[in-house]
C-alpha cells in the first residue's frame, strides 16, 4: 500500500540517502531544503523550440495533478527527459515576452521521426499558462532558451511509495526537492545500495529495502 505518513518517512530517513545534483539533503519531516537564494543556472543555457499543451500536472513523472500550480513543462523525451532524471526539476524558459520557471512533470513523446513531440520536433512542451508568459500563443511554436535552476519550494523533501511496495519490492519517489535528484541509496549491512531510477520517476529496489514500520 502507498504510505506517506510521518512514521514511515521518519523510519526511512535513517536508512535512505538522497543525493541531489549540487547538494545532499534529507526528507520528510526531517532535514529541510537548502535556502532558495537567487535561482542561478545549474547547467548550460540551451536553445530550442517550445510549444504548449493543456497540462494538469500529471504525466510520465507520476506526480499528482496540481491545478493550483500549472507552471509545468514536458521536455522532449528523446533529447531532454533523460529517463526521468529531470522529473521534479525546474527550468527557466525565456522567450520574446520574458521568462518563466516551470517544473518538469511529463515528457513529450518521440515515437517515430514523424512523431517527435507531436509533429513539431519541439524541445519543450509548456503548459498553456506558462507559454503565455513567454510569447504569443497564436504563434504555436517559438524559439526559446532554457536552463535548469533551483526550484522554489516550501518545507522539506517528501517520499511517495509506489502502490505494491513492500519489504520485498520497494519503489520510492522523491518529491518537493529544489535540485534535480541524482541518486537514491539505502543502507544494508553497513553498505549503501543504489536504487536505479526508472522511466516513471520511481527509484526501485527489486528485492526490497527490508522491513519498514508504518504499513508498507
C-alpha positions in Angstrom: 0.0 0.0 0.0 1.0 3.6 -0.5 2.2 5.3 2.6 3.2 8.9 3.0 2.8 9.1 6.8 5.3 10.8 9.0 6.2 7.5 10.8 7.1 5.7 7.5 9.1 8.8 6.3 11.0 9.0 9.6 11.8 5.4 9.5 13.2 5.5 6.0 15.1 8.7 6.6 17.6 6.8 8.8 18.5 4.3 6.0 18.0 6.2 2.8 20.5 8.7 1.2 19.1 11.1 -1.4 21.7 12.9 -3.5 20.7 16.0 -5.3 22.7 17.5 -8.1 24.8 20.1 -6.3 23.8 19.2 -2.7 22.9 16.3 -0.4 19.6 16.6 1.6 17.2 14.6 3.8 13.5 14.3 3.5 10.1 14.1 5.1 9.6 15.8 8.4 13.4 15.9 9.0 16.0 18.0 7.2 14.8 20.9 5.2 15.7 22.0 1.7 18.6 24.4 1.2 17.9 28.1 1.3 16.4 29.3 -2.0 18.5 32.4 -2.7 18.7 33.6 -6.3 18.0 30.7 -8.7 21.3 30.6 -10.5 21.6 28.3 -13.5 22.8 24.8 -12.6 23.9 23.9 -16.2 24.4 25.3 -19.6 21.9 27.5 -21.3 20.3 25.6 -24.2 18.4 26.9 -27.3 15.4 25.2 -28.8 11.7 25.3 -29.7 8.7 25.4 -27.4 5.0 24.5 -27.9 2.2 24.2 -25.3 -0.5 21.8 -24.2 -3.4 21.6 -21.7 -1.4 20.5 -18.7 -2.8 19.0 -15.4 0.5 18.5 -13.6 0.3 14.7 -14.2 2.3 12.7 -16.7 5.3 10.4 -17.1 6.9 11.7 -13.8 4.0 10.1 -11.9 3.1 13.3 -9.9 -0.4 14.1 -8.8 -2.5 16.7 -10.6 -1.6 20.2 -9.5 -4.5 22.5 -10.5 -3.1 25.3 -8.3 0.3 25.1 -9.9 0.3 24.7 -13.6 3.7 26.3 -14.3 4.9 23.0 -15.7 6.6 21.5 -18.7 7.1 18.3 -20.6 10.6 18.1 -22.2 11.3 16.2 -25.4 11.6 12.6 -24.3 14.5 11.7 -26.5 16.6 14.8 -26.1 16.0 16.2 -22.6 13.9 13.9 -20.4 16.9 11.7 -19.7 14.9 8.7 -18.5 13.1 10.8 -15.9 16.3 12.3 -14.5 14.7 15.8 -14.9 11.5 15.0 -13.2 10.7 17.5 -10.4 13.5 19.8 -11.5 12.8 23.4 -12.6 13.7 25.0 -15.9 13.9 28.8 -16.5 12.5 29.3 -20.0 13.0 32.6 -21.8 11.0 33.8 -24.8 10.2 37.0 -26.6 8.0 38.3 -23.8 10.1 37.3 -20.8 11.0 34.3 -18.6 9.1 31.7 -16.5 10.2 29.0 -14.2 8.5 25.7 -14.8 8.6 22.3 -13.1 9.2 19.1 -15.1 6.2 16.8 -14.7 6.0 14.9 -18.0 7.8 14.1 -21.3 6.8 15.0 -24.8 6.7 11.6 -26.7 9.1 10.8 -29.5 7.8 7.6 -31.2 8.9 7.9 -34.8 10.6 10.6 -36.9 7.1 11.8 -37.8 6.1 11.9 -34.2 8.8 14.0 -32.5 6.9 15.8 -29.7 3.8 15.6 -31.9 4.9 16.7 -35.4 6.7 19.8 -34.2 10.1 18.5 -33.1 9.9 20.8 -30.1 12.3 20.7 -27.2 9.8 21.7 -24.6 6.0 21.4 -24.4 4.9 24.0 -21.9 1.6 24.3 -20.1 -0.6 26.9 -21.9 -0.4 29.1 -18.8 3.4 29.1 -18.9 3.7 29.6 -22.6 1.5 32.7 -22.4 4.1 34.3 -20.1 6.9 34.0 -22.6 5.3 34.5 -26.0 2.1 34.8 -28.0 0.1 31.6 -28.0 -1.1 32.3 -31.5 2.4 31.5 -32.8 2.1 27.9 -31.7 5.8 27.2 -31.7 8.5 29.7 -30.7 12.2 30.0 -30.1 13.3 29.8 -26.5 16.4 29.4 -24.3 16.2 27.2 -21.2 18.3 26.2 -18.3 18.0 24.2 -15.1 17.6 26.3 -11.9 16.8 25.6 -8.3 13.0 25.3 -7.6 11.3 27.5 -5.0 9.7 25.0 -2.6 8.1 25.2 0.9 9.1 22.7 3.6 11.2 19.6 3.4 11.5 16.9 0.8 9.0 14.1 1.0 8.7 10.5 -0.3 5.9 8.6 -2.0 5.8 4.8 -2.1 4.5 3.2 -5.3 1.4 1.0 -5.0 2.5 -2.5 -4.3 5.7 -1.6 -2.4 6.7 -3.9 0.4 9.8 -5.1 2.2 10.4 -7.4 -0.8 9.9 -4.8 -3.5 10.3 -1.1 -2.8 9.7 1.8 -5.2 10.1 5.3 -3.9 9.7 8.7 -5.4 11.3 11.9 -4.1 9.1 15.0 -4.1 9.3 18.7 -3.2 13.0 18.9 -3.9 14.8 22.1 -5.0 17.6 20.4 -7.0 17.5 17.6 -9.5 17.8 14.2 -7.8 21.0 12.3 -8.9 20.5 9.1 -6.9 18.8 7.3 -4.0 20.6 4.7 -2.0 19.6 2.6 1.1 21.9 1.2 3.8 22.0 -2.6 4.2 24.6 -4.4 6.4 26.8 -1.3 6.6 26.9 -0.8 2.8 24.9 1.6 0.6 22.9 0.0 -2.2 21.9 2.0 -5.2 18.2 2.2 -6.2 18.1 2.5 -10.0 15.7 5.2 -11.3 13.0 4.0 -13.8 11.3 5.9 -16.5 8.3 6.7 -14.3 10.5 8.6 -11.8 10.5 5.9 -9.1 13.7 4.6 -7.5 13.4 0.9 -7.2 14.9 -1.9 -5.1 13.7 -5.0 -6.9 14.4 -7.2 -3.8 13.1 -4.5 -1.4 14.8 -2.5 1.3 13.7 -4.8 4.2 11.1 -4.2 6.9 9.9 -0.7 7.3 7.3 0.2 10.0 4.0 2.0 9.4 2.3 -0.2 7.0 4.2 -0.5 3.8 
